[in-house]
Amino acid sequence: MFRHLLATAALAALTATGAQAQDNKLKIGVLATLEGALTTLGEDAVRGLQVAVKQAGGKIAGKEVELIIVPTNASPDSALRGVRKLVEQDKVPIVIGPVSGSEGIALRDYSKTQPGVTFLNGSSGALETTFVTPSENFFRFNMNGAQWLAGLGEYLYKDKGYKKIVTLAEDYSFPYTQIMGLATEYCRLGGQITERLWVPLGTKDFASIIAKLPDDVDAIYLGLGGGDAVNFFNQYAQAGGKAKLVGGSIMVDQTVLSSKGAAKRLAIGVPSAGPQADTWDDPKWQAWVKAYQDAFPADKRFPIPSLTGTAYYNAFNALNQAMTKINGDLSDGHKKLRETLAALELDAPNGKIKLDKNRQAIGTNFVYEIVEAPNGDLVSKMVKLVPNVSQNLGFDDATFQRIGLPSRTSPECKKSY
Amino acid sequence: MAVIDARDTIEPRPVATQPLSVLGRVHPAAWLLAVFLLFLPAFASNFVLTQLFGWAMILGMVALSLMFLAGYGGMVSLVQLTVAACAGYMVAIFGTSAVDAISLKWAWWVAVPIAIVIAVIFGTISGALSVRTEGIYTIMITLAIASGFYYFTLQNYTIFNGFSGFNAVNAPVVFGVNWRDPIPFYYLCLFWAAASFLAVVYVSRSPFGLALQGTRDNARRMEALGFNVTAHRIAAYAFASLIAAIAGVLLVWQQIQISPGTAGVGPVVDILVIAVVGGIGRPIGPFIGAFIYVVLRTFAVDVLEGLGLDGKRFQLLIGLGFLVIVLFSPDGVLGLWSRFKDRVLNSNSLRPGGGSA
């Protein structure tokens, strides 16, 4: 029986390669973190995509959309294995994804070996992905982690009066990029980052790191995400922590705020920044929130779409608009599609987005604080809007090059760069 | 049976080691399989070659090294994938990768041998640390080394480049052949998988292998007969590490990159699952287990969605698949097969293969 099963599986594997994409179908490969610490982010990314497909009537330029979703666990290995299956086995012409920073870097390198495929980033936000040796066929319609904290440094220093902070973040490319965005702005004003603490992605026990947090600082910046963020909040509450907290873009967004337990109480009043503010009154944003809420029953979604949901939604819409303009013409190695994508100005629910010469988004950023909505949900309330945030973070090209790539220790915290 | 064989080792020349007699006893099914594998590139796609068969053969080699230790030496070592990853990392560090600041960019014929030597030393030292323990304690020590290596690579930035690891680690161009291309790479994997398989078969019948099986069955008696049990076990680790190290070099070329996730605690345990599912009694078992693992891992989501179920539950399908195999046959797929054969032929001849670890 098992031999039979095995034989069928092997046969299926061999014959599946012979299957052709039909003409009236457009296969889109999707990478999402459906395992590990960032699972909730990946699940919402898929939801965002599903809403976009539904709004498009399941069609792009007359072709029926078929989504092929591959799960990853936020490691570059899993992303690469997944995208190889999508491109080499399922023969998708277009890939949307991934969710997480280091996956994005792996995908950028892979995309160079597949010139016949067009890649749209999902929500990954490492700087290097589009800054170092960018790939011709890799487009990122979301801002990177550094851009997502634009405006926060000034808000912390001037409005909140935090002069000295310590950072605690996961040890990989996305949090590095986030702290780069925070440090370049906060330190230039005169703020100090006294210490940077790092924990591995997927950390479950924060007891020792909580003990290490100093108490002679004004606030603690937390750059964790998904399950790690929830675990930290719970353990910090149990330890009786009372310090003022500042969140990274995925520390206090819906993926964390919707969880049960102590996170709720600790998150209220925490300032943060990111590419969206849950209660923004812009009609486009409100329409997107409503579409998301209508598409899924309340227990199968977040109260408000999360940042990954919005990013995947935007990526699909960018693709849809570009494909509609060129009537679905993918001839000549996607030449027309790429030209159209590069020139596209996406009127996204979270502000207008256009691409720079590295095919990296220039968009609107939001500084917000977490408040409790009348119905008890925690949501982010905008305190400041920062338009036209570019990858250079307002520096000229030469200065930005000199600052260098973000890492555990870089960029340094200083008054001028 | 193994104990009887072990006694034979005292005699100078065991018959079984003579190559010709070995060739003659090869099962016809094995010839069929060999022909199938040799001609696979004629009709299979690149994905099937590198991502299914290539990956399965590489994982099979790592699991084979575990099978050698567990099946013949009675030592369940969870450090084998870590040895492979160590070799992979060394290829990236001494050879070329996109991480210019760390990679030394030495030619492959320098980098690869160094990588293999370092990995074998690492594996042998791990073995030396764990051979004096038995059963669950061996598992614990090797698991501790494996997770230690994982966290070290995750947090070390000067040598291992942390979470991101090394990308763009390409197989070299040698003799005008780009070994990164699917078909050459497939044959490269096939060659080394077959070589490791034959090496394990050969060593298992050599005086050393028979003595090792003796230490598995009764270490005290072997000691009394004058064998140095500890030395035999450490040597077994060294041999197994060599296979794992070669697999590690192939692994980094297959993935084109290496990062801590390659040898995280999950994948390390997966190697044990592969070996157990395939059957830990014979060298072909790990390859069968690896193939099942790779197929499940790659297509579980598609199968679930094809059945109209939620693709997110793919781990459930993988787990159930393994559970069913282990439940129905404690000695893996091979055990199922031999039981099936026994029933059909209704013969009560000797069960082939060694003991059950």
Interface residues (C-beta under 8 A of the other chain):
Chain A: F2 R3 L6 A9 A10 A12 A13 L14 T17 L34 E35 E43 I68 I69 V70 P71 N73 S75 P76 D77 S78 L80 R81 R84 K85 E88 Q89 S102 I105 A106 D109 Y110 D171 Y172 S173 W198 P200 L201 S407 R408
Chain B: F43 A44 S45 N46 F47 V48 Q51 L52 A98 Y151 L154 Q155 Y157 G162 F163 S164 G165 N167 A168 Q255 I256 Q257 I258 S259 P260 G261 T262 G264 F291 I292 V295 L296 T298 F299 V301 D302 G311 K312 F314 Q315 V324 I325 F328 V333 L336 W337
